[in-house]
Amino acid sequence: MQIANRVLQLKPSATLAVNTLAQELRATGREVISLSVGEPDFDTPRHIRDAAIAAVNAGFTKYTAVPGIPELRKAASDYFNLAGAGSLPEHVLISNGGKQSLYNLFQCVLNPGDEVIIPAPYWVSYPPMVELAGGIAVIAHSGVEKGFKITPGDLERLRTPKTKACVINSPSNPTGAIYSQAELDAIAAWAVENKILIISDEIYDRLVYHPSTHASACPWWHKHPENFVIVNGVAKTFAMTGWRVGYLLAHPEIIKACNKLQGQSTSNICSIAQAAALAALTGSLDCLPPMRDTFMRRRDLVMEAIGRWPGVTCATPGGAFYVFPDVRELFTSSMPNSTALCKTLLDKAGVALVPGEAFGDDNCIRISYATDDATLQKALEKIESALW
Ligand SMILES: Cc1ncc(COP(=O)(O)O)c(C=O)c1O
């Protein structure tokens, strides 16, 4: 069977691949701690689970409208409005996770050869999604020295007549870096001036640690809906990764296009997951601060350990649940890059991490601290004794 070129050229997700490797090793009887996945270890809060059970028992198990049930579109629109979007439910489309929101979006706005500027380090799925849509991923490198952030000057150097869009992900996966309001405003003004679409992936917007604050692109969407798209979802905020609910705030023409594409691919998302997401967005948000505070404590635990590791530098992340230490000083002729270092750690320490190479920065490795304190502590000790 001849598999299509577009899939033959597609790189598998590195984060999922590392996790699969860890599972395979575990199946052989080895103890492996995986700090490779990006999902909260908490249970989905009780009132959200109850809403899903009630939906099943009430027979809410049929197809729904493709862009999502009206109540959920309104709830997501209200959520964006908290950040200043001034949107209506028809400006929102509900999809199978933020991932499908982004996939739909690239398919709907890119023509072959259109360029999308993606700041590196980047979330692993942006470049393949752009390429699957026929676009060209143009990488804007920003290392630890620049706080893993890009400026309008960096963007301007990469801009060509083909530049269609630019992705901004704050807080960032994998670095946890956060753009300040002034930094975001400068990029937004550049985008408006040059008619570039800013795709603002704000999926970690609630996982921001004091004294950092989240700057949303929602107020910019309000003023220039043709220049901004905002992606969000319940996965990270409400510990709902498996429910697959994401939402896109966009210009009505983009929403219409994404709706058409979704109607011919996946149709509506799971009706029960929609009921759960509605409970998440309209219920009490009291469940969020304890989860956020736990992540912040774990971040401090990891940063304290990294502070003891000679040769390793790491910017303190302001949000999300990852640290992205620069480990290039540890490279040797037999361990020359981030992939080799992660392999050594898996072999010697039984700890699975994701090489920075997968995120476009081979000097670094990604440690996810979305796991319980005891496991995290144990993994950090194992890393320490394997490398020093
Ligand atoms: C930066 C970023 N954007 C989007 C997503 C997609 O999230 P989901 O599809 O689970 O809503 C993820 C998940 O890891 C992510 O890290």
The ligand as an SDF file (V2000), in Angstrom:
LIG
                    3D

 16 16  0  0  0  0  0  0  0  0999 V2000
    0.6140   24.8720   23.5690 C   0  0  0  0  0  0  0  0  0  0  0  0
   -0.4960   23.9080   23.4040 C   0  0  0  0  0  0  0  0  0  0  0  0
   -1.5140   24.2290   22.5880 N   0  0  0  0  0  0  0  0  0  0  0  0
   -2.5330   23.4100   22.3890 C   0  0  0  0  0  0  0  0  0  0  0  0
   -2.5900   22.1810   23.0200 C   0  0  0  0  0  0  0  0  0  0  0  0
   -3.7640   21.2890   22.7260 C   0  0  0  0  0  0  0  0  0  0  0  0
   -4.5070   20.9890   23.8460 O   0  0  0  0  0  0  0  0  0  0  0  0
   -5.8240   20.1020   23.7630 P   0  0  0  0  0  0  0  0  0  0  0  0
   -5.9650   19.6150   22.3700 O   0  0  0  0  0  0  0  0  0  0  0  0
   -5.6190   18.9990   24.7400 O   0  0  0  0  0  0  0  0  0  0  0  0
   -6.9470   21.0390   24.1520 O   0  0  0  0  0  0  0  0  0  0  0  0
   -1.5400   21.7820   23.8580 C   0  0  0  0  0  0  0  0  0  0  0  0
   -1.5290   20.4500   24.4870 C   0  0  0  0  0  0  0  0  0  0  0  0
   -0.5300   19.9270   24.9100 O   0  0  0  0  0  0  0  0  0  0  0  0
   -0.4740   22.6810   24.0770 C   0  0  0  0  0  0  0  0  0  0  0  0
    0.5370   22.3790   24.9000 O   0  0  0  0  0  0  0  0  0  0  0  0
  1  2  1  0
  2  3  1  0
  2 15  2  0
  3  4  2  0
  4  5  1  0
  5  6  1  0
  5 12  2  0
  6  7  1  0
  7  8  1  0
  8  9  2  0
  8 10  1  0
  8 11  1  0
 12 13  1  0
 12 15  1  0
 13 14  2  0
 15 16  1  0
M  END
$$$$
